[in-house]
């Protein structure tokens, strides 16, 4: 049976793996800047919903791993 390392080594190069480290870093930082701009334009309610979604994901992951974590905030915006 073929080992995982050999399968990786025998896999043809993808366009991402063919990029130089500098090109890859430029792509990552450009995507990060686009995402920040997009998030900045969202209304506060949508930002709050996305924040809650991230909180729930972290909470579920930590709970599944058996690590203590505070419960996520409620869905309703206080006010």
N, C-alpha and C positions, 0 to 999 in steps of 0.2 A: 504494500500500500504506500502511496506517495505521501510524504510528510507535508505539513502546512507550509513550511519554509520553502520547499521545492515548488509547491503550487504557486506561491507568491513570486518566486524567481522566474518561473516559466510563463507568467502572465504577461501578455504584451503591454507595452507602455501606453498609458492613457495620455491625453493632452495635458492634464494637470501634472502628471509625473514628468512630462517632457519639459515643463517650464522650469526656468532657473529659479533659485530661491528668491531673488529680487523681484522677478515677475509675479511669483506667487504671493509674496508679501504685498506688492502693490495692489493685486486683485483683492486680497483679503481686506486691506485697509480702505479701498474704494467701496467695497460692499458694506463695510461697517459704517462709513460716512453716509451712504445712501440710506441705510436702516435708521440711523440717528435722525436724519432729516425727515424721513417718513414718520417716525415716532413723534417728533416735535410738532408735526402738523395735526396729529390726532386730537380729538376733543378729550377733556379730562376724564369723562365717563369711560371712554374706550381704553384710556391708559390704565384706569383703575381696574377694569375688567381683565386686561392683560396681566397686570400685576397680581391679581387674585389667581389667575390661571397658573402663573409661575409658582406662587405660594403653594397651591394645591399639588402641583407636580413634585415640588421639593418635599412636601409633607408626606405624600404617598410613597416616595422613594425612601425617605428616611424611616418611615414606619415599617415598610417591607424589609428593610435591613435591620430592624430591631433597635434603632437609635432614637432617643427621645427628641421631640421637636414640638414647638408650640403649634396649636391647631391653627388652620388658616383663618383669615378674617372673614366676617360674614359677607354675603353677596350684596346686601343693601348698603348704599352709600349713606353714612350717618349724616344727619342734618336737620 
